[in-house]
Amino acid sequence: MTERVAFMLALVKNMLPAVCEAVGLAVAVLFGLLYATEIKGQTQADDAAVKLPAFEVASIKPDKSGTEMIMFRLTPDGINVTNTPLKMLIQQAYGVEENQVIGLPNGLSSERYDVEAKVDSSDVAKLHDLDPHQRTRMLQPVLAERFQLKVHRETRDLPVYELVLAKGGPKFHDAKPGDTYPNGIKGPDGHSGPGLMWLQDGRLTCQAVGMTELTRILSQRLGHNVLDKTGLTGKYDLAMEWPPEDRPGPMSEGGEGGNAAESSGPSIFTVIQEQLGLKLESHKTAVEVLVIDHVEAPSAN
């Protein structure tokens, strides 16, 4: 169990503003990444060198659940997705953020899908050796076959945030080696331990996670890439809380997005600095984007 890390995120509508605007719902997202090894922060080149198994069967259907919840789970033999927009599927499959997906037709932006994909029983052991990002990358050929998705990558100058140390340094502490967090967050399998993250209603709690995982959460929350420039290389226990209705608008020259009208408390930018001792600074830099050349509604199963 010490070698096994589960990640669980519950994200409400301020986490995925573009998705919520597209589907007109308050969305909660549950990511249950089971049987996952610790994320190593591999480069794309390292990741591409790994030979991935293929899904033997894959079912894609328009969602008819009527639920407000998006589910994205890594299961012991594959992936199970419920009520998920195509853009989010593409983001997960290609490991990019929302602002890095260019050219998705408006007609497909509001559609939501259920996906169930499984590997052959002979590949289950191989699947367990992959990290979560390698496993979601296995969706690429599924999207190519069923949605006729064709993409290419190019580099564009985009606004990004750099996460840096604020004056006085971090206000969170190193995780204790061997801590099993008996009273902490529990994963979908009931396991509690290092590597778990929980975000809901404007509160983020992390157990023994690194800055790479934190910047991934912030990237999703802000809709822009957040780059780790803190120089912090350890695993940390941290928590922060901000008004649940607060979410940023377009990036301004000062680095912060505009706040939603409902928000009456400090912005997430202020919270990060005051509660974590970190700071977000805005820059423009060359970022690799995923340009959609062709995509269609999915073929029948």
Secondary structure, DSSP 8 states (H G I E B T S, - for coil): -TT-EEEEEEE-TTTSHHHHHHHTS--EEEEEEEEE-------HHHHHTS----EEEEEEEE-----SEEEEEEETTEEEEEEEEHHHHHHHHHT--GGGEE---HHHHS-EEEEEEEE-GGGHHHHHTS-HHHHHHTHHHHHHHHS--EEEEEEEEEEEEEEEE-TT--SSEE--TT---TTS---TTS---TT-EEEETTEEEEEEE-HHHHHHHHHHHHTS-EEE-S---S-EEEEEE--TT----SB-TTS-B---TT--S--HHHHIIIIISEEEEEEEEEEEEEEEEE--S----
